[in-house]
Amino acid sequence: MLKVNPNLDKIEISVIRKIAEACREYEGGEKPLINLTIGEPDLPQPKIIIDETIGYMKDAKLGYPQLGGMIELREEIGRYYKEKYNLNIEPDEIIITVGSTEGLSTAIKTIIMPGDEVLTPLPVYPGYEPLITLAGAKLIKMDTSSDNFELTVDVLKKYVTPQTKAIILNYPSNPSGITISRKNRDEILKFVKENHLYIISDEVYSEIIFEGEHNSFLQDGYRENVILINGFSKSHSLTGWRIGYIIASKKMREYLVKVHQYAVTSASIISQKGALIALKECKDISSQVEIYKKRAESVYKKLKEKQISVIKPKGAIYIFVSLDGITKLNSLDFAKSLLEEERVAVVPGIAFGMDNYIRISLVKDEEILNEAIDRFINFVNKKDRE
């Protein structure tokens, strides 16, 4: 066949998607399948978003949106960050994207060049490395296990080389649910500014915090170093709407918007309207966060009672469970066997660069989650388990 980008041979379809697809052959059996793979919120999309968006579709001409996104939506995002973080964000510092994934892709294409190194702490969301590889760069994964998987500046310093261009951070973390302290955030920001590095801060779970507060990396004094990625999929269950945004300095936005324009032209005007309604009418999502928190606490308690090692999440919608001491199987074989024998689908930790863990998504109601954990415990307690 004709030649394609050779970097494509270095990447594969996400293990998360592979496991999710494998679930299909186990649907409809005697024991109901419980799918805890994809991090897609099960909580309903706010009805007001749907109703008002339908009204907009009926009444408005659905033409091309403004380059970089609807001015009304960008202004509303700016107001939100002022209210929550006391940051002054102008509309010409924001780009509306086709989900946070396009935002990540746009940021990486803009600043990363062949030969660059990009750092990220373990465990790492598997969507980052393929984008780095396609850019001809290398993703370096930092071991943060000694600090409960929270990056510190001391660990960061050990991995920085002359080839380091950027750091990708994701707090609250997918898959661990770990957040970052204000102290660690400030020390990291100071270090990257002094060393002329970028931070791409994936803050898509910023609204789902169980304890403390979200410490955003988008801080005054460091705006030249930070590209923030966020969206509405997790906070407002708008996964299928594919709507997110980038916040960056005005100068950086000038570069980002070129990449964005020639990749997608613009995000759907319908989805942008839905996001605008979400920000105006559904700012308070505390009741949804409380549901996720209750689920996390319930699952965490059940596992700890059985002496199973598990990271206690402070945010996001996942539980990251250690396989140490409960199996000799690698995480992929463990996940396959759990699916086959107990009809419970989880994501193997190898997807996140940690083969001795599995990720459980908290995207079912508490009763179903309890059933899934009972099956999981039954599986690991079998005497013939290897």
JOQUI-V201100 format. One line per field, one symbol per residue. phi: phi as a letter, one per 20 degrees, with the letter a starting at -180 (. if undefined). psi: psi as a letter, one per 40 degrees, with the letter a starting at -180 (. if undefined). burial: I if it has 9 or more other ideal C-beta (glycine too) atoms within 8 Angstrom, else O. A space follows every 50 residues. Layout:
phi = ???
psi = ???
burial = ???
This chain:
phi = .ffcgffffeccfgggfffffffgfdfnefegfdedefedgefffgffff ffffffffedfeefffgnogfffffffgfffffedldedegedccedemf ffffffffffdecgnfdcebfefcgffefgffffemdcedeefdffdlmd fdfffggfdfcfefdbcdcbcgeddemfddffffgfffffffffdldede dedfdgeddebmcedfeecgncffeddedbadfefcmeffflcbadcbfg ffggfgfffgfeecmafgfffffgfffgffdcfedffffffffffffffg fffffelefbeffdamcccddfefndadffffffffffffedlddcdffg fdncfdccddeedcfffffffffffffgffeffefd
psi = iiiihdedeeiiihddddddddddeeieadhhhhhfchfhheiihhdddd dddddddddihgahiiheihddddddddddddddefhhhidfehhhigid ddddddddddehiheihhiiiiihheedddddddeeahhhhhhedefffh hiddddddehieehdihhighihhedeiiiidddddddddddddefiihh hhfeedeghdiaihgiegiieedeehhhhiaedddeffdeeghaiihiid dddddddddddedeciihddddddddddddefdhfddddddddddddddd dddddefhhihhieaafihhhieheeieiidddddddddddefhhihidd deehefiihhhffiiddddddddddddddeehdeh.
burial = OOOOOOIOOOIOOIIIIIIIOIIOOIOOOOOOIIOIIIIOIOOOOIOIII OIIOOIIOOOOOOOIOOIIIOOIIIIIIOIIIOOOOIOIOOOIIIIIIII IIIIIIIIIIIIIOOIIIIIIIIIIIIIIIIIIIIOIIIIIIOIOOIOII IIIOIIOOIIOOOIIIIIIIIIIIIIIIIIOOOIIIIIIIIIIOOOIIII IIIIIIIIIIOOOIIIIIIOOIIOIIIIIIIIIIIIIIOOIIIIIIIIOO OIIOIIIIIIIOIIOIIIIIIIIIIIIIIOIIOOIOOIIOIIIIIIOIII OIIIOOOIOIIOIIIIIIIIIIIOOOOOIOIIOIIIIIIOOIIIIIIIII IIIIIOIIIIIIIIOOOIIIIIIIIIIIIIOOOOIO
